[in-house]
Amino acid sequence: MGKRSRAKKEGDRPVPKPVIPRAAPNWPLLAVGAVGILLTSYLAWTAFNGAHVKGCSVGGGCDVVLSSRWATLLGIPTAFWGMLTYLTLAVTALMPRAESRWKLGWLVAMFGWVYSVYLTTVSLTILQAACPYCLTSLTLMTASLALVTYQRPATIQGFSWGRWLKFSLPPALAVILMLHLNYIGVLGQAPAEEDPAARALASYLTDHGAKFYGAYWCPHCQQQKEIFGLSAKRLPYIECSPGGQRSPQAAECSEAKIMNYPTWVINGNRLEEVMTLQRLSEVTGFHLPNAN
């Protein structure tokens, strides 16, 4: 075989692709994301279950913020979206390619930071209240953005902060502006918010062992819940007819000898009536300003 034919055969062989080294996990970003997940998961859990947030006094700054219209986004607790953001950052920290990891991580951290700044500005100016949980989340988002900014790989070819900011920042600000216009009712219907008085009373009833027995098909029970509005989910409600109107009564209701709906049991007293917020505050001894 001649040199020319041998060289031709060697040239036909596929050239091996260069091996791109797998980057080690971004442990600092993963740690910040994990803390953020714990914080927002707790707030999301309390929101979904109508539970009381620890260290959040009734009528305090935290209570005002968490009962405002800004506490939800698209009908879902804002804390849940925050949890998804921190989860995305944590997953991003484990991506194998450094450049892709940085780009996605920076975009997520930047939007999370801009939205956190917006919510903090709203709480301090419009609501005139401060929530330690929200301020902690802002701190974590700031740390995330500062961290990924500092960690930008030098291997990104042709990178320019000017072009990068023109590409990423305007869409984020546009989304925040649209959300703000929706929150204040200019763009679409503004999200509903809890009445602070109803929220405070519902949390007080639950924390002090009161019980509200009822049935889903009972119109008077529905009327009682409507009095509390969005805060009805926080009531110590016990469903006595889970199987329907003609099904056996729930064991807990049978043991309590519940005969009529709704029935309130407060401080050992049994009250079989629909009660206003004012009436319930009088029965419990809870000071409720501006009660209905």
Secondary structure, 3 states (H helix, E strand, C coil): CCHHHHHHHHHHCCCCCCCCCCCCCCHHHHHHHHHHHHHHHHHHHHHHHCCCCCCCCCCCHHHHHHCCHHHEECCEEHHHHHHHHHHHHHHHCCCCCHHHHHHHHHHHHHHHHHHHHHHHHHHHHCCCCCCHHHHHHHHHHHHHHHHHHHCCCCCCCCCCHHHHHHHHHHHHHHHHHHHHHHHCCCCCCCCCCCCHHHHHHHHHHHHCCCEEEECCCCHHHHHHHHHHHHHHHHCCEEECCCCCCCCCCCHHHHHCCCCCCCEEEECCEEECCCCCHHHHHHHHCCCCCCCC
